[in-house]
Amino acid sequence: MAKNNLIVYYFTGPCDASPCIGESTCDARFDGTYVCLCRPGLVYDQISGCVQTKIFPGALTLSDMFKPEMTDRKSEEFQIISNRIEKEVRDSLLCNFSIQIQLSTVLDGNGYIRSIVLSLRQGSIIAEVQNFYDMSSTVTKELVESQIEEAILEKKISGATEFKENSVCDLGACDNTTTNCEELVSGVAMCTCKEGYVRSQSTSPACLACPNGEKAVDSKICEKCPFGFAGFNCSDPYLLVVIVVSTVLGALLIIFIVALIVVSFRNQKEDSSSEVDFSSSYGNKELHKPTGIPRIPRANPDDGWKSNNLEMTNSGRNQALVVRDRPESKARYTDFDEDMSYRGPSAYSVYSGRGVDNGGVHNPSFRQDDDRTRRY
């Protein structure tokens, strides 16, 4: 509300004015009080905010009767029980009492800083307590546990019956998704980044993932993925697979085309060779014409014909009857295709058995297979 150029703020709760500094959060308590809480592993300092310390958490069991109102941290019941536990545990862990000027001042007691009750739950009453020590302290969780158990035996903690030490990693000091939590030093949670993540800050409980197309190197920096890879931490090789498959398919296509060309060339060559052989074998018809046998001349039954004028003479091809003392006439030979009429039954065929009435004589040198003849 503004009035006379002055800004006046009205607060309805103890945390409305954001009294806590740094990364701490304000947690309202009973009667307008509050506490500043830091994430697990850190403690609030009024000057520096949240600082790293050694932390020793545990569960302290009390024999007091539990009330449902104790689960509410703003309730009076919670404030009464928590204040009593914090004071008695602090007294038990301190070797010598001294005056604490501010929270950043380390009390005498091997670096002890403070104890905080975070919650109360039923069974009778179970208080979740965190005990903070300076980073330079040599205290261990075994020592803290023995000191509290000794205080319980000596009845220094009212109604306390048992204290169970917990691990700092059980508090969620490290992000379970991006980091691995290890308690290498007693009371200190070491958050190491998982593979594929890089650390954002030295005190951050979580690590960051590299952008798409980059990968983490030694959990410190992000580098671009090698060729062919992408995705989170370069885990997706789809581009490389596409390249390899395309290369293989391209090579197979080239081989197929070359093979097709070779086969086509060979087929053409074989076809050409077949045509040449055919023309050389069947192109000259004269070589394949049937030679046949010389035609036996017909005997003319005239008065001057005598049987002794004919005799068997070697004509150079087959035996044939020629007239004695008459030279062989080459002109009398004709092609087989020119005299188709000679295919008729001959007067001197073996099927006739004997000559006809014109005085023909049976030719004993004629064979049945010699159906193709030439004229003599």
Backbone torsions as a table, in degrees:
resi	resn	phi	psi	omega
1	MET	NA	126.7	-177.6
2	ALA	-101.7	134.8	178.4
3	LYS	-152.2	125.1	-178.2
4	ASN	54.6	44.7	178.7
5	ASN	61.5	17.5	176.8
6	LEU	-112.0	141.5	179.6
7	ILE	-104.4	121.5	-178.5
8	VAL	-113.1	126.4	-179.8
9	TYR	-104.3	135.6	176.3
10	TYR	-110.6	125.5	-179.2
11	PHE	-109.0	134.2	179.1
12	THR	-101.2	-10.1	-179.8
13	GLY	-144.7	164.2	-176.7
14	PRO	-67.2	-22.0	-177.2
15	CYS	-98.0	-1.7	-177.8
16	ASP	-64.3	-29.1	-177.7
17	ALA	-87.2	5.0	-178.9
18	SER	50.4	63.7	-175.9
19	PRO	-74.2	-17.0	-177.1
20	CYS	-89.6	144.3	-176.7
21	ILE	-108.7	165.6	176.9
22	GLY	69.0	-144.3	-178.0
23	GLU	-85.9	3.7	-177.5
24	SER	-75.1	160.2	177.4
25	THR	-121.7	148.4	-179.4
26	CYS	-89.8	130.7	179.4
27	ASP	-120.5	111.3	-175.7
28	ALA	-71.0	144.2	178.5
29	ARG	-127.3	-171.5	-174.7
30	PHE	-69.2	145.4	172.1
31	ASP	61.9	40.2	173.9
32	GLY	75.2	11.2	178.6
33	THR	-92.6	168.6	179.9
34	TYR	-154.4	164.6	172.5
35	VAL	-134.5	149.7	177.8
36	CYS	-100.6	121.6	-176.4
37	LEU	-111.3	144.0	176.2
38	CYS	-113.2	166.2	178.1
39	ARG	-65.6	161.4	-177.9
40	PRO	-54.7	134.5	-179.5
41	GLY	99.8	-9.4	179.8
42	LEU	-123.4	156.8	177.0
43	VAL	-128.2	148.6	-175.9
44	TYR	-83.0	133.9	175.1
45	ASP	-121.8	133.2	-175.4
46	GLN	-63.4	-20.2	-178.9
47	ILE	-99.8	-45.3	-173.3
48	SER	-100.5	-8.8	-175.3
49	GLY	82.6	-136.0	-179.0
50	CYS	-84.7	125.6	179.1
51	VAL	-125.7	152.7	-178.9
52	GLN	-79.2	137.6	-180.0
53	THR	-142.9	176.5	169.0
54	LYS	-86.6	135.9	-176.8
55	ILE	-129.3	136.0	-179.7
56	PHE	-127.5	94.2	-178.3
57	PRO	-85.1	161.5	177.5
58	GLY	-171.9	169.5	179.5
59	ALA	-112.4	119.0	-179.8
60	LEU	-103.4	123.8	-177.8
61	THR	-99.8	130.5	178.0
62	LEU	-113.6	152.8	179.7
63	SER	-88.7	1.6	-179.0
64	ASP	-68.1	157.1	178.3
65	MET	-75.8	132.3	-178.3
66	PHE	-81.6	138.9	174.7
67	LYS	-118.0	141.3	-179.1
68	PRO	-57.4	-31.5	-179.1
69	GLU	-64.2	-16.6	-178.4
70	MET	-69.6	-18.8	177.7
71	THR	-74.2	-18.6	178.4
72	ASP	-89.8	116.0	-177.1
73	ARG	-71.8	-9.9	176.8
74	LYS	-92.1	-4.4	-176.4
75	SER	-81.2	158.1	178.4
76	GLU	-68.3	-35.5	-179.7
77	GLU	-62.8	-41.6	178.6
78	PHE	-65.3	-42.0	-178.5
79	GLN	-64.4	-40.4	-178.6
80	ILE	-64.8	-49.8	-177.4
81	ILE	-67.1	-43.9	-177.1
82	SER	-65.3	-42.4	178.7
83	ASN	-62.6	-39.3	-179.2
84	ARG	-66.1	-43.6	-179.2
85	ILE	-65.5	-43.7	-178.5
86	GLU	-60.3	-41.7	-179.3
87	LYS	-67.6	-45.2	-176.1
88	GLU	-70.9	-34.9	176.2
89	VAL	-69.7	-41.5	178.2
90	ARG	-59.4	-44.8	179.3
91	ASP	-63.5	-32.6	-178.7
92	SER	-74.2	-30.4	-177.5
93	LEU	-88.2	-17.1	179.0
94	LEU	-83.2	133.9	175.9
95	CYS	-76.9	-42.6	178.4
96	ASN	-133.7	141.4	177.9
97	PHE	-79.4	141.5	175.7
98	SER	-150.0	168.8	-178.7
99	ILE	-88.9	128.4	177.9
100	GLN	-95.5	115.0	-179.3
101	ILE	-72.6	-43.8	178.0
102	GLN	-151.1	169.2	-176.1
103	LEU	-64.5	-26.8	179.5
104	SER	-76.1	-11.9	177.8
105	THR	-83.0	125.0	-178.0
106	VAL	-83.9	125.9	179.7
107	LEU	-75.0	158.2	175.4
108	ASP	-69.8	124.0	-175.5
109	GLY	151.2	43.6	177.5
110	ASN	59.8	39.3	175.0
111	GLY	85.8	15.2	179.8
112	TYR	-65.6	138.9	-180.0
113	ILE	-110.6	-62.8	-177.9
114	ARG	-168.4	169.3	174.2
115	SER	-126.1	143.2	-177.0
116	ILE	-132.2	136.1	172.3
117	VAL	-96.8	117.8	-177.5
118	LEU	-89.0	-35.0	-177.4
119	SER	-159.2	161.7	174.2
120	LEU	-127.0	136.4	178.4
121	ARG	-138.5	167.5	-173.6
122	GLN	-76.2	140.2	166.6
123	GLY	139.5	61.8	-36.8
124	SER	-42.7	-75.8	169.7
125	ILE	-123.6	123.3	178.0
126	ILE	-115.5	117.6	-177.2
127	ALA	-104.2	128.5	174.7
128	GLU	-87.0	112.0	-173.5
129	VAL	-115.1	139.7	174.1
130	GLN	-121.7	129.0	-179.2
131	ASN	-111.8	123.9	-174.1
132	PHE	-106.8	136.6	176.1
133	TYR	-130.1	156.4	177.9
134	ASP	-67.5	152.0	-177.9
135	MET	-62.9	-25.1	179.5
136	SER	-82.6	-4.2	-177.5
137	SER	-70.9	148.4	178.0
138	THR	-98.4	8.4	-178.5
139	VAL	-68.7	151.1	177.4
140	THR	-123.0	165.2	-179.6
141	LYS	-67.0	-28.1	176.4
142	GLU	-66.8	-38.2	178.7
143	LEU	-68.6	-42.5	179.0
144	VAL	-63.0	-42.8	-179.4
145	GLU	-63.8	-40.8	-180.0
146	SER	-68.1	-36.5	179.1
147	GLN	-66.5	-41.4	179.9
148	ILE	-69.6	-41.0	177.9
149	GLU	-63.3	-36.3	176.2
150	GLU	-65.7	-39.1	177.6
151	ALA	-66.0	-33.4	178.2
152	ILE	-67.4	-42.8	178.8
153	LEU	-64.7	-33.1	-179.7
154	GLU	-88.0	7.0	177.9
155	LYS	60.4	30.9	177.6
156	LYS	-80.6	-17.5	176.5
157	ILE	-114.4	114.2	-173.0
158	SER	-60.3	126.0	174.8
159	GLY	70.2	2.7	-178.5
160	ALA	-74.8	135.6	-180.0
161	THR	-120.0	-23.3	-176.1
162	GLU	-160.3	146.7	173.2
163	PHE	-131.9	127.1	-179.0
164	LYS	-118.1	118.4	-179.0
165	GLU	-73.2	137.4	176.5
166	ASN	-113.0	164.9	178.2
167	SER	-88.5	145.6	178.9
168	VAL	-63.6	-27.4	178.5
169	CYS	-71.6	-22.1	177.2
170	ASP	-71.2	-14.1	-178.7
171	LEU	-81.6	-8.1	-175.3
172	GLY	83.4	30.6	179.8
173	ALA	-65.0	-23.3	179.4
174	CYS	-124.8	147.9	178.7
175	ASP	-73.2	123.5	-176.3
176	ASN	-70.5	-21.7	-177.0
177	THR	-79.2	-42.1	-172.4
178	THR	-109.6	-8.6	-175.9
179	THR	-134.8	164.5	170.3
180	ASN	-114.6	131.1	-176.8
181	CYS	-99.7	130.8	177.0
182	GLU	-136.7	138.7	176.6
183	GLU	-99.9	74.7	-178.2
184	LEU	-67.9	-39.8	176.4
185	VAL	-110.4	135.9	-177.4
186	SER	-55.7	122.7	178.0
187	GLY	87.3	1.4	-177.8
188	VAL	-123.9	125.3	177.3
189	ALA	-89.1	123.9	177.1
190	MET	-102.9	114.1	-179.2
191	CYS	-98.5	111.5	177.6
192	THR	-107.2	137.1	-176.3
193	CYS	-68.6	141.7	173.1
194	LYS	-75.0	166.5	-178.1
195	GLU	-61.2	131.3	179.9
196	GLY	96.0	1.3	-179.4
197	TYR	-124.4	154.8	179.3
198	VAL	-124.6	151.6	-178.7
199	ARG	-77.2	137.8	179.6
200	SER	-89.2	-48.1	178.2
201	GLN	-139.3	160.5	-178.0
202	SER	-65.6	-26.8	-177.9
203	THR	-105.6	6.7	-177.6
204	SER	-77.7	135.3	179.4
205	PRO	-81.6	-5.0	-177.8
206	ALA	-127.6	156.6	176.5
207	CYS	-111.3	162.0	-175.7
208	LEU	-107.4	147.1	176.4
209	ALA	-86.0	143.3	177.3
210	CYS	-69.9	152.7	177.4
211	PRO	-61.2	162.4	179.0
212	ASN	-60.5	131.8	-178.2
213	GLY	93.3	4.8	177.5
214	GLU	-132.1	161.4	179.2
215	LYS	-134.6	154.5	-179.1
216	ALA	-81.0	139.0	178.5
217	VAL	-119.1	113.1	179.8
218	ASP	56.9	26.8	179.2
219	SER	57.2	27.0	-177.9
220	LYS	-120.0	-49.4	-176.4
221	ILE	-131.0	165.4	177.1
222	CYS	-109.8	133.4	177.4
223	GLU	-123.1	154.8	-179.6
224	LYS	-67.0	148.0	-179.1
225	CYS	-68.8	150.5	174.3
226	PRO	-65.2	165.5	-176.1
227	PHE	-59.8	132.5	177.2
228	GLY	97.2	-5.9	-177.9
229	PHE	-119.4	152.7	179.4
230	ALA	-157.5	-171.8	178.1
231	GLY	82.6	-172.2	-179.0
232	PHE	-65.8	123.7	178.1
233	ASN	55.5	30.4	177.2
234	CYS	58.5	35.8	-176.4
235	SER	-92.0	-0.7	-177.6
236	ASP	-110.9	104.8	-178.0
237	PRO	-94.1	30.1	-174.2
238	TYR	-61.3	-37.3	-179.8
239	LEU	-66.2	-40.1	177.9
240	LEU	-65.8	-39.7	178.7
241	VAL	-63.1	-42.9	179.0
242	VAL	-60.8	-42.6	-179.0
243	ILE	-65.2	-45.2	-179.0
244	VAL	-63.9	-46.0	-179.6
245	VAL	-63.1	-42.7	179.2
246	SER	-62.7	-40.1	179.1
247	THR	-64.4	-44.9	179.9
248	VAL	-63.5	-45.1	179.2
249	LEU	-63.7	-39.4	177.7
250	GLY	-63.1	-42.7	178.2
251	ALA	-63.3	-42.4	178.1
252	LEU	-63.9	-38.2	178.6
253	LEU	-64.3	-42.6	178.7
254	ILE	-63.5	-43.6	178.4
255	ILE	-61.7	-40.3	179.6
256	PHE	-64.4	-42.6	-179.6
257	ILE	-65.2	-44.5	179.1
258	VAL	-61.9	-44.4	179.0
259	ALA	-62.5	-38.7	178.7
260	LEU	-64.1	-40.6	179.0
261	ILE	-65.7	-43.7	-179.8
262	VAL	-62.9	-45.3	179.9
263	VAL	-62.9	-42.1	179.1
264	SER	-63.0	-41.9	179.7
265	PHE	-63.7	-42.1	179.0
266	ARG	-65.7	-38.8	178.9
267	ASN	-63.7	-42.6	177.7
268	GLN	-62.8	-40.1	179.7
269	LYS	-65.9	-41.1	178.2
270	GLU	-66.3	-38.5	177.8
271	ASP	-63.4	-40.5	179.4
272	SER	-64.9	-42.4	179.2
273	SER	-63.9	-37.8	179.4
274	SER	-65.1	-40.8	179.3
275	GLU	-65.0	-41.1	179.1
276	VAL	-64.2	-44.1	179.5
277	ASP	-63.0	-38.0	-178.8
278	PHE	-67.1	-43.3	-178.6
279	SER	-68.8	-34.6	180.0
280	SER	-73.4	-28.6	-177.7
281	SER	-87.6	-35.2	-173.2
282	TYR	-117.4	0.2	-178.2
283	GLY	-72.7	-34.8	-178.3
284	ASN	-91.1	100.2	-176.5
285	LYS	-73.0	-21.2	-177.7
286	GLU	-66.1	-27.8	-177.6
287	LEU	-73.7	-19.5	-174.0
288	HIS	-112.3	7.9	176.1
289	LYS	-73.3	138.8	179.7
290	PRO	-65.3	129.0	-179.9
291	THR	-69.8	-32.4	178.9
292	GLY	63.5	-160.5	178.0
293	ILE	-130.3	154.2	177.5
294	PRO	-61.7	143.2	179.9
295	ARG	-73.8	134.2	179.0
296	ILE	-76.5	123.3	-178.8
297	PRO	-68.0	143.9	176.5
298	ARG	-74.3	142.1	176.7
299	ALA	-87.7	124.0	178.3
300	ASN	-85.0	119.6	-177.0
301	PRO	-80.0	63.6	174.7
302	ASP	-99.7	-179.6	-173.6
303	ASP	-74.0	-25.3	-176.7
304	GLY	-88.0	0.2	-176.3
305	TRP	-83.5	133.5	175.9
306	LYS	-130.6	147.4	-176.6
307	SER	-68.3	-23.7	-176.9
308	ASN	-80.6	-5.2	176.5
309	ASN	-77.9	-10.8	-179.3
310	LEU	-109.7	139.0	175.3
311	GLU	-150.4	164.9	179.1
312	MET	-78.7	120.6	-178.3
313	THR	-128.4	142.4	179.7
314	ASN	-76.1	111.9	-179.3
315	SER	-89.0	-0.8	-178.7
316	GLY	98.1	-20.2	179.9
317	ARG	-114.7	-70.6	176.8
318	ASN	-133.0	167.3	176.7
319	GLN	-68.9	137.0	-179.8
320	ALA	-152.0	157.9	178.5
321	LEU	-84.8	126.4	175.4
322	VAL	-130.9	161.0	-178.9
323	VAL	-80.2	133.9	-177.8
324	ARG	-66.7	145.8	179.3
325	ASP	63.2	12.1	175.5
326	ARG	-113.1	125.1	179.4
327	PRO	-63.2	150.6	-178.0
328	GLU	-71.6	130.4	-179.9
329	SER	-94.9	112.3	179.0
330	LYS	-69.7	-24.4	-176.6
331	ALA	-69.2	-18.4	-177.8
332	ARG	-71.8	-13.5	179.5
333	TYR	-84.1	133.3	177.7
334	THR	-129.1	162.3	178.0
335	ASP	-65.6	154.9	179.5
336	PHE	-65.8	-34.5	-176.2
337	ASP	-75.6	-16.3	-175.2
338	GLU	-85.3	-21.2	-175.8
339	ASP	-123.6	80.5	179.8
340	MET	-81.1	-16.4	-178.0
341	SER	-72.5	-14.8	-179.0
342	TYR	-76.6	-5.0	177.8
343	ARG	-71.5	-9.9	178.7
344	GLY	-68.4	165.3	-178.1
345	PRO	-63.2	131.9	-178.1
346	SER	-88.8	150.3	178.7
347	ALA	-69.4	-17.0	-178.9
348	TYR	-108.8	18.4	179.5
349	SER	-67.8	149.5	177.7
350	VAL	-65.7	-18.2	-178.6
351	TYR	-78.1	-16.6	-177.9
352	SER	-81.1	-27.3	176.7
353	GLY	84.5	-35.3	179.5
354	ARG	-159.1	170.5	-178.7
355	GLY	-74.3	163.0	177.7
356	VAL	-82.0	-177.3	-174.6
357	ASP	-68.2	-12.0	-179.5
358	ASN	-78.4	2.9	174.8
359	GLY	91.7	17.5	178.5
360	GLY	-64.5	151.1	-178.9
361	VAL	-113.6	141.3	179.3
362	HIS	-67.0	132.4	179.7
363	ASN	-93.3	109.2	-177.1
364	PRO	-72.5	-15.7	-178.5
365	SER	-89.0	-2.2	179.8
366	PHE	-76.4	135.5	176.2
367	ARG	-113.1	151.6	-176.8
368	GLN	-66.0	-30.1	-178.0
369	ASP	-74.8	-17.5	-178.0
370	ASP	-85.2	65.9	-179.6
371	ASP	-80.1	-25.7	-179.0
372	ARG	-92.0	122.6	-173.5
373	THR	-128.5	163.8	171.0
374	ARG	-124.8	155.5	177.2
375	ARG	-80.1	144.6	178.9
376	TYR	-101.3	NA	NA
